[in-house]
Amino acid sequence: MSKIKPSKGAPYARILGVGGYRPTRVVPNEVILEKIDSSDEWIRSRSGIETRHWAGPEETVAAMSVEASGKALADAGIDASRIGAVVVSTVSHFSQTPAIATEIADRLGTDKAAAFDISAGCAGFGYGLTLAKGMIVEGSAEYVLVIGVERLSDLTDLEDRATAFLFGDGAGAVVVGPSQEPAIGPTVWGSEGDKAETIKQTVSWDRFLPHLRPRSGGGTPTGDVSELPVDSEGNVKFPAITQEGQAVFRWAVFEMAKVAQQALDAAGISPDDLDVFIPHQANVRIIDSMVKTLKLPEHVTVARDIRTTGNTSAASIPLAMERLLATGDAKSGDTALVIGFGAGLVYAATVVTLP
Ligand SMILES: CC(C)(COP(=O)(O)OP(=O)(O)OC[C@H]1O[C@@H](n2cnc3c(N)ncnc32)[C@H](O)[C@@H]1OP(=O)(O)O)[C@@H](O)C(=O)NCCC(=O)NCCS
């Protein structure tokens, strides 16, 4: 028989507060058109995007996260010292180690909270939320901060007409804590690594490494930099994100509606019971198609934050949630279906009670 005492957590978990940070610089489609052959009309009609935010030098991954988290903590009425874990979902923090979550936990004034980063692309918020719920119910943390944050402008090739208009920057955060009733449903999540090639960095870091890595024992890098890809001005290109737009679009439209339905079923919720739908903000046509396939009734409020935010990957769902609550389009206690999907390919869907 085991000698280990069972851990004691809360019966259930819920989102207690949400906060967002959008960089001050608003970038209209006109700016994107300086480097690609396209039109404002094409971008609006094919993606739904009118403007997006791009971070300035001071609006780092950590700085944006601290801003969004401060708002989420205030919204929840929880002091940072009570946060037991900080989970940061991002693909645009460029140091492998240490995790940016540790710096964020420190800057927020947590009391040595556990802190780590996860890489789950545009499903990252759902992955983080699932971990947070587990920690709270299992008892390893009373309150958990889940942050989705991206500076995708750093990973965007502005000369690639297939992606230049899509991405934006920002941070969204939620405080997750104990609840006496279910307020985060079962997560339906997964990965399809056979489709990994459909969204990825153009040039993997492996190709850069020989050029960047000094000879053993120090010294200057040995590689021939002329082998690296360059832009039209001859500058070495950073490994930007590329995607097979149509393939991802079809996958999202056909497969993600099924996953969303499974999350509703797992939570025991019918579309009629729903108040709000917050899908990943990748393309307004994907959102509209899911609404149709799921047969969501008229009364369900649908997040279309993509118009002014673009695709902010892990930040997209908490940012959209924050905006719906701030504008009064959704209210505290509403039942919302959230679904994220993207690079991996990965996905995560669940039903939550809004904070
Ligand atoms: C990227 C995306 C908006 C492109 O829209 P699309 O309708 O699939 O566009 P296509 O790639 O099929 O291209 C259609 C036509 O527009 C053209 N086109 C492509 N990019 C263009 C641009 N920026 N401006 C003008 N025309 C463009 C193509 O050349 C093509 O022309 P053709 O018909 O003469 O060959 C869309 O595929 C998408 O949103 N994909 C999924 C994104 C997603 O879900 N990501 C999730 C994870 S992050």
The ligand as an SDF file (V2000), in Angstrom:
LIG
                    3D

 48 50  0  0  0  0  0  0  0  0999 V2000
   -3.8430   32.8440  -45.5220 C   0  0  0  0  0  0  0  0  0  0  0  0
   -5.2480   32.9040  -46.0730 C   0  0  0  0  0  0  0  0  0  0  0  0
   -5.9700   34.1530  -45.5920 C   0  0  0  0  0  0  0  0  0  0  0  0
   -5.1990   32.9770  -47.6100 C   0  0  0  0  0  0  0  0  0  0  0  0
   -6.4980   32.9670  -48.1470 O   0  0  0  0  0  0  0  0  0  0  0  0
   -6.9010   31.9490  -49.3180 P   0  0  0  0  0  0  0  0  0  0  0  0
   -8.2460   32.2890  -49.7110 O   0  0  0  0  0  0  0  0  0  0  0  0
   -6.6470   30.5640  -48.8170 O   0  0  0  0  0  0  0  0  0  0  0  0
   -5.8860   32.3500  -50.4310 O   0  0  0  0  0  0  0  0  0  0  0  0
   -5.1090   31.3840  -51.4260 P   0  0  0  0  0  0  0  0  0  0  0  0
   -3.7900   31.0750  -50.8150 O   0  0  0  0  0  0  0  0  0  0  0  0
   -5.9910   30.2470  -51.8200 O   0  0  0  0  0  0  0  0  0  0  0  0
   -4.9270   32.3290  -52.6480 O   0  0  0  0  0  0  0  0  0  0  0  0
   -6.0500   32.7520  -53.4530 C   0  0  0  0  0  0  0  0  0  0  0  0
   -5.5720   33.6860  -54.5020 C   0  0  0  0  0  0  0  0  0  0  0  0
   -5.1620   34.9170  -53.8780 O   0  0  0  0  0  0  0  0  0  0  0  0
   -3.7900   35.1760  -54.2030 C   0  0  0  0  0  0  0  0  0  0  0  0
   -3.1680   35.7480  -53.0160 N   0  0  0  0  0  0  0  0  0  0  0  0
   -2.4880   35.1260  -52.0380 C   0  0  0  0  0  0  0  0  0  0  0  0
   -2.0860   35.9980  -51.1210 N   0  0  0  0  0  0  0  0  0  0  0  0
   -2.5270   37.2010  -51.5360 C   0  0  0  0  0  0  0  0  0  0  0  0
   -2.4290   38.4920  -51.0140 C   0  0  0  0  0  0  0  0  0  0  0  0
   -1.7980   38.7530  -49.8560 N   0  0  0  0  0  0  0  0  0  0  0  0
   -3.0100   39.5010  -51.6760 N   0  0  0  0  0  0  0  0  0  0  0  0
   -3.6460   39.2890  -52.8640 C   0  0  0  0  0  0  0  0  0  0  0  0
   -3.7770   38.0760  -53.3970 N   0  0  0  0  0  0  0  0  0  0  0  0
   -3.2220   37.0560  -52.7520 C   0  0  0  0  0  0  0  0  0  0  0  0
   -3.1970   33.8590  -54.5990 C   0  0  0  0  0  0  0  0  0  0  0  0
   -2.1110   34.0480  -55.4490 O   0  0  0  0  0  0  0  0  0  0  0  0
   -4.3550   33.1960  -55.2770 C   0  0  0  0  0  0  0  0  0  0  0  0
   -4.4700   33.7000  -56.5910 O   0  0  0  0  0  0  0  0  0  0  0  0
   -4.9170   32.7590  -57.8070 P   0  0  0  0  0  0  0  0  0  0  0  0
   -6.3130   32.3220  -57.4630 O   0  0  0  0  0  0  0  0  0  0  0  0
   -4.8340   33.6690  -58.9800 O   0  0  0  0  0  0  0  0  0  0  0  0
   -3.9410   31.6330  -57.8310 O   0  0  0  0  0  0  0  0  0  0  0  0
   -6.0420   31.6510  -45.6420 C   0  0  0  0  0  0  0  0  0  0  0  0
   -5.5820   30.5390  -46.3650 O   0  0  0  0  0  0  0  0  0  0  0  0
   -5.9670   31.3280  -44.1800 C   0  0  0  0  0  0  0  0  0  0  0  0
   -6.4500   32.0870  -43.3690 O   0  0  0  0  0  0  0  0  0  0  0  0
   -5.4360   30.1290  -43.8210 N   0  0  0  0  0  0  0  0  0  0  0  0
   -5.4740   29.5830  -42.5040 C   0  0  0  0  0  0  0  0  0  0  0  0
   -4.8200   30.3850  -41.4610 C   0  0  0  0  0  0  0  0  0  0  0  0
   -4.9690   29.6880  -40.1280 C   0  0  0  0  0  0  0  0  0  0  0  0
   -5.9900   29.1540  -39.8010 O   0  0  0  0  0  0  0  0  0  0  0  0
   -3.9680   29.6390  -39.3340 N   0  0  0  0  0  0  0  0  0  0  0  0
   -4.1390   28.9520  -38.0990 C   0  0  0  0  0  0  0  0  0  0  0  0
   -2.9780   28.7560  -37.3900 C   0  0  0  0  0  0  0  0  0  0  0  0
   -2.0360   30.1550  -37.0510 S   0  0  0  0  0  0  0  0  0  0  0  0
  1  2  1  0
  2  3  1  0
  2  4  1  0
  2 36  1  0
  4  5  1  0
  5  6  1  0
  6  7  2  0
  6  8  1  0
  6  9  1  0
  9 10  1  0
 10 11  2  0
 10 12  1  0
 10 13  1  0
 13 14  1  0
 14 15  1  0
 15 16  1  0
 15 30  1  0
 16 17  1  0
 17 18  1  0
 17 28  1  0
 18 19  1  0
 18 27  1  0
 19 20  2  0
 20 21  1  0
 21 22  1  0
 21 27  2  0
 22 23  1  0
 22 24  2  0
 24 25  1  0
 25 26  2  0
 26 27  1  0
 28 29  1  0
 28 30  1  0
 30 31  1  0
 31 32  1  0
 32 33  2  0
 32 34  1  0
 32 35  1  0
 36 37  1  0
 36 38  1  0
 38 39  2  0
 38 40  1  0
 40 41  1  0
 41 42  1  0
 42 43  1  0
 43 44  2  0
 43 45  1  0
 45 46  1  0
 46 47  1  0
 47 48  1  0
M  END
$$$$
